[in-house]
Amino acid sequence: MRRILFLLFILLNSCVLFSQDMTKFHLYKPDENAEQGIAVAVKEAKAQGKFVFVQIGGNWCIWCARFNDFITTDKQIDSLVSADFVVYHMNYSKENYNATLLAKYGYPQRFGFPVFLILDGEGILLHIQNSAYLEDGKKSYDRDKVIGFFNDWSPKALDPKQYKEQ
């Protein structure tokens, strides 16, 4: 009986240690006009020679919170994102599904959440990324995959000058 109670105690503590406090997660703004927000991000990206990274999800989404935490607490990834992208968080929730924008971008919600868009400085959709391909198991993201994703979709990676024959 003691072993069972001990194992139950360990299991419950593990759940608490690996859970995330979603009551403090308010990254997405359901009342915000996402079309205008993306337009501002595109204008800023164009002026700075960057692309727009759109993270679509909601304040209800544990993987959205995990991804945001993952990229903002890792200094190398945070610097990489800041150097090449203007970030916009587009809401998807019962308060505002942003259905018109999702249709415009080819229904990225088909991949689940979060889902990522890369837009160029003109607002043209370059890529939709299923975030599941960037995961590492059941609790986090794979650092090398995330860095690879941002590097592969950076303005430099898509600059034709990079691929001139010498």
Disulfide bonds with the S-S distance in Angstrom:
Cys61-Cys64 2.46
